[in-house]
Amino acid sequence: MLFYNAPNPAPNPRRVRILLAEKGVSVPMTDISIPTGELRSEAFLAVNPLGQVPALQLDDGEVLTETVSICRYFDALHPEPPMFGTDPLDSARICMWTRRVELRLGTPLSMIWQHTHPFTARVVQQHKEFGETNRPKLHEAMRFVDGHLDGREFLASDCFTIADIALLTIIDFAGFIDEPIPGDMPHLKAWHDRVSARPSAQA
Ligand SMILES: N[C@@H](CCC(=O)N[C@@H](CS)C(=O)NCC(=O)O)C(=O)O
């Protein structure tokens, strides 16, 4: 197999790398450069016509995309430690929090990135006023998560899971685009310090 990766700060491929690091698994990887437009190259579009990373090409040529699907595949191949839950309710909670993180934090963050940031101004038509309307949505979602983390070590379960991985990569990408954790969110900040201290966070 071959994992099509992009280096930091790209948050989606990093999620897969963190999951693999937690499991102590390494797979062949190749880096695709986002800034140089390699995602739109003929060679890469032949791998993923959607022009996004991550992508995982299997030995028979089939290509998996969508970060959580790739993570789920690796979790099934290498079940320890489990990242998607250990019983029906645990799995459902992890799925719920992963979706909440992606939709409530990831979506406004992506809109801020696409519509306000100078890096993306070169490649997309920006609607700055729309982009700015997403900042309060991001902060509201961060506050929701902050409240939930009061008294909890991890976001969705009693151990580190894909929900924590999703949140970590989104919070770090938010920091990269000048949207750090606001100072009045101590539980989110403490959780971030804890999970950032895990060796896998270096991935
Ligand atoms: N839904 C996809 C999103 C992947 C994604 O947005 N990847 C970013 C890099 S972190 C990308 O390829 N961006 C370039 C683009 O969308 O044109 C997934 O979950 O894997």
The ligand as an SDF file (V2000), in Angstrom:
LIG
                    3D

 20 19  0  0  0  0  0  0  0  0999 V2000
  -13.1170   15.1490    3.4630 N   0  0  0  0  0  0  0  0  0  0  0  0
  -11.7150   14.9910    3.3000 C   0  0  0  0  0  0  0  0  0  0  0  0
  -11.0310   16.3490    3.4080 C   0  0  0  0  0  0  0  0  0  0  0  0
   -9.5830   16.2580    3.1240 C   0  0  0  0  0  0  0  0  0  0  0  0
   -8.9480   17.6440    3.0000 C   0  0  0  0  0  0  0  0  0  0  0  0
   -9.6340   18.6920    3.0390 O   0  0  0  0  0  0  0  0  0  0  0  0
   -7.6300   17.6400    2.8370 N   0  0  0  0  0  0  0  0  0  0  0  0
   -6.9340   18.8820    2.6450 C   0  0  0  0  0  0  0  0  0  0  0  0
   -5.5380   18.8010    3.2680 C   0  0  0  0  0  0  0  0  0  0  0  0
   -5.6230   18.7460    5.0420 S   0  0  0  0  0  0  0  0  0  0  0  0
   -6.7840   19.0830    1.1470 C   0  0  0  0  0  0  0  0  0  0  0  0
   -6.4500   18.1720    0.4460 O   0  0  0  0  0  0  0  0  0  0  0  0
   -7.0300   20.3160    0.7170 N   0  0  0  0  0  0  0  0  0  0  0  0
   -6.8930   20.7180   -0.6310 C   0  0  0  0  0  0  0  0  0  0  0  0
   -8.2170   20.9210   -1.3150 C   0  0  0  0  0  0  0  0  0  0  0  0
   -9.2590   20.5850   -0.7720 O   0  0  0  0  0  0  0  0  0  0  0  0
   -8.1690   21.4360   -2.4230 O   0  0  0  0  0  0  0  0  0  0  0  0
  -11.1540   14.0200    4.3400 C   0  0  0  0  0  0  0  0  0  0  0  0
  -11.7410   13.9170    5.4290 O   0  0  0  0  0  0  0  0  0  0  0  0
  -10.1510   13.3720    4.0840 O   0  0  0  0  0  0  0  0  0  0  0  0
  1  2  1  0
  2  3  1  0
  2 18  1  0
  3  4  1  0
  4  5  1  0
  5  6  2  0
  5  7  1  0
  7  8  1  0
  8  9  1  0
  8 11  1  0
  9 10  1  0
 11 12  2  0
 11 13  1  0
 13 14  1  0
 14 15  1  0
 15 16  2  0
 15 17  1  0
 18 19  2  0
 18 20  1  0
M  END
$$$$
